[in-house]
Amino acid sequence: MQKRSHPEIREAVAKLCAEFGGSYWRALDEKRQYPTEFISALSAAGYLSILIPEEYGGSGQPLSAACAVLEEIQYAGCNGSSCHAQMYIMGTLLRHGNEEQKQRYLPKVASGELRLQAFGVTEPSSGTDTTRIRTSAEKHDDHYIVNGSKVWISRTEHSDLMLLLVRTTPREECAKRTDGMSVLLVDLREALADGLTIKPIRTMMNHSSTELFFDDVPVPADNLIGEEGKGFRYILDGMNAERILIAAECVGDARYFIERAAAYASEREVFGGPIGQNQGIQFPIARAYTQMRAADALVSQAIELFDSGEPCGSEANMAKMVASEASWFAGDTCIQTHGGYGFAEEYDIERKFRETRLYQVAPISTNLILSHVATHELGMPKSF
Ligand SMILES: Cc1cc2nc3c(=O)[nH]c(=O)nc-3n(C[C@H](O)[C@H](O)[C@H](O)COP(=O)(O)OP(=O)(O)OC[C@H]3O[C@@H](n4cnc5c(N)ncnc54)[C@H](O)[C@@H]3O)c2cc1C
């Protein structure tokens, strides 16, 4: 087995995760409930504030450490989707917020007193074409009035704050279609009392997804992050960290599936011998392992570039794509290896299989990554 970075962090995360076994996740999955106790334990241990600088109460560690935490959570059979956003959403506030905003929010996010877990970009009619968002914020003296709707926004029912991308200038009036969007830090508790409606969306996995409806929701002008009109760039800035962290989660999922598949293939006897001696069973597991290692190498490359402050857009995207495909293939192989038992809920494999499928669609779908690689790396013409 290869050597993994941050062994102490991994060991401590594994210990914490051991307290939250399969039965815990199965019970939540059945009722589509949020893992509050798990999140509280992670917050108390300081893992969710690992990227927040020490001056704001976090531990100021590099992205590699945050990746180690999320990878181990997935490898342990837990589900990091309930908390991963707390790690990267604050990056927009950290990079583009003013000092007053950072002092007001970051220490409380670091201590776990405030949850900044929601990130509102996607809309029903815009889909992946973010420049077509219609949710608007109109300035009135010391506040904005927000109107519109968002879809697929995760964890809004379990977050105190949300970063929200809005149009402050209509697309038609902007020189560039990426201009005229702004980022607001919305206090969800206040907004819920004043025009925001949250509607849960039940999905094939437990992901706390919601639809949001804004009806004249006031947001203080002080909560504008950075400059008005530059929001799209601020959001883009945060996407590399998001993609790399999720790629690390997929590597963790792949390791989970491969380890289980290899163990079961060696134990389960059919026709008088272990099924794993048959190459029809053995080779897909070996292939899944090889794909996981290749994904892991790309993730490491993206982390290295990110942590040294170098551009890593393509690497972050490619790492996310390859890792999400590796985890999916490993999951599929794990089910096949287990035969009928792969479908039994008590084995947890089918739950992890459903959970890991998401990452070929969100936060960015595979086609859009391929388009990025084709145009940015290979210089081919853009289709949109
Ligand atoms: C469980 C879940 C949680 C999510 N959480 C959040 C969240 O917290 N915040 C948030 O803002 N969003 C969130 N999303 C939204 C997610 O980022 C989008 O679903 C995703 O970006 C795809 O957008 P879409 O669903 O509108 O698909 P569309 O944009 O409608 O695309 C549909 C399909 O067409 C393909 N496609 C579109 N355009 C092209 C093209 N030009 N060339 C080739 N193929 C194309 C896409 O790749 C995709 O496969 C979440 C989604 C899910 C399912």
The ligand as an ORCA input file, in Angstrom:
! r2SCAN-3c Opt
* xyz 0 1
  C     -27.183     16.484     -4.668
  C     -26.753     17.756     -5.305
  C     -26.193     18.760     -4.511
  C     -25.850     19.989     -5.082
  N     -25.386     21.007     -4.259
  C     -25.269     22.261     -4.774
  C     -24.981     23.372     -3.918
  O     -24.828     23.230     -2.704
  N     -24.918     24.610     -4.482
  C     -25.107     24.822     -5.810
  O     -25.042     25.975     -6.242
  N     -25.355     23.780     -6.653
  C     -25.456     22.521     -6.164
  N     -25.732     21.458     -6.998
  C     -25.943     21.706     -8.416
  C     -24.873     21.096     -9.290
  O     -23.713     21.860     -9.236
  C     -25.487     21.005    -10.690
  O     -26.504     20.000    -10.650
  C     -24.499     20.684    -11.722
  O     -23.579     21.730    -11.849
  C     -25.174     20.439    -13.081
  O     -26.117     21.433    -13.341
  P     -27.608     21.047    -13.754
  O     -28.105     20.047    -12.805
  O     -28.410     22.268    -13.935
  O     -27.414     20.352    -15.156
  P     -27.448     21.002    -16.649
  O     -26.647     22.243    -16.652
  O     -28.911     21.103    -16.963
  O     -26.773     19.870    -17.428
  C     -27.396     18.596    -17.668
  C     -26.406     17.701    -18.379
  O     -26.041     18.292    -19.624
  C     -24.629     18.447    -19.714
  N     -24.319     19.692    -20.427
  C     -24.794     20.942    -20.186
  N     -24.241     21.821    -21.039
  C     -23.400     21.125    -21.854
  C     -22.538     21.461    -22.936
  N     -22.415     22.703    -23.372
  N     -21.818     20.465    -23.498
  C     -21.935     19.179    -23.089
  N     -22.734     18.810    -22.064
  C     -23.450     19.763    -21.452
  C     -24.122     18.487    -18.286
  O     -22.799     18.037    -18.220
  C     -25.100     17.528    -17.589
  O     -24.639     16.205    -17.710
  C     -26.018     20.200     -6.463
  C     -26.530     19.172     -7.263
  C     -26.908     17.973     -6.708
  C     -27.511     16.910     -7.589
*
